[in-house]
Amino acid sequence: MPLPYNRPWLMEFADQQWFPPYLRIPVYEMLTYIWTHRIPLLQSKAPYERAAQVLETIIENANSESGRPGSSPGNDDVRVVDFGSGAGGPLGKIERWINRRRNDSSKPPIPFYLTDLYPMPQPTLSNSSPSSSSLVYIPESVDALRAPTSVTSRRHLRTFFLSFHHFNEEQAREVIVDAMRSAEGICIFELQECNFGSAMMILLLAPLTWIFIPFQRPNLRTLIFTYLIPLIPFILVLDGLISVYRTRSPSHILHLANLANLSLALEGEDKVLGDMDWKWEHGAERHTWPFGQLVWVVGRRDWSENNGNVTETETEEDSHSEAEHGT
């Protein structure tokens, strides 16, 4: 049975500022490893590849949009701005996957900007994200609820990779409102759903940590807190279960999108933005046998004739049911 939309918002320990860095960093690195590596027998490809395929399609659609006033296809390509990037997550691999394919097609690279409210130190980032001239980590604090002009002044897509569930209801609505004000689109990706199957998959994080930690060049402290005092696998499982609890369904996110649209209308900003219509779609694809699902929700501006509505389509046969529209 679906959980109520306004359920209490539990905290994840590794995201807290007081959480010890010697535990937080291995937790983040393990999550990045899970994103960017294929688990034999359980996965046909790494999860980041599936997300990159979806994002590539979104970028191509945005860049080929011919209805945008004052621009023509190819002259004003979007850039990707990721929020809640932490230590980089899968963005390094995703950027390289997309821009390698663009290079093969003689297209210019897409710039990727990583941001966070509490930016990670550069040495920590370098351990998680491959270096690239098209991949930039912004060292200043960036609030997804009120993106600065350095982000909003250029045509861009906003992405949230395994981070949108960190916002409570009011914050999540404000994130969508801020995206509707200035972004070309918003793309939300989650590796889990709020269901029993995802909770069972999270329990695999403990044995996977014991198996994969040696491949990450751990220091002595990390080894101690993985094997002798297993706090790192414990936090991964505990925070993972909290993430499952906090993850919103596509219908929930569409509900927030309608509330965001209403907020802009009440503030009068829909007139300033020209009664801009937003098109939403969502889909799901298995990334890990048997229950691991990559779920995405994408909202994009519709520059054609519109009436300021929020519309929805499903992109996969195994997508979720129709969204609730503000009810």
ABEGO torsion letter per residue (X at the ends): XBBBAABBBBBBAAABAABBAAAAAAAAAAAAAAAABBBBGABABBAAAAAAAAAAAAAAAAAABAABBGBBBGABBBBBBBBGAEAGEAAAAAAAAAAAAAAAAGBBBBBBBBBBABBBBAAAAAAABBBBAABBBBABBBBAABBBAAAAABBBBBBBBGAAAABBAAAAAAAAAAAAAABABBBBBBABBBBAAAAAAAAAAAAAAAAAAAAAGBBAAAAAAAAABBAAAAAAAAAAAAAAAABBBAAAAAAAAAAAAAAAAAAGAAAAAGGBBBBBBBBBBBABOAABBBBBBBBBBBABBBAGBBBBBBABAABBBBBBBGX
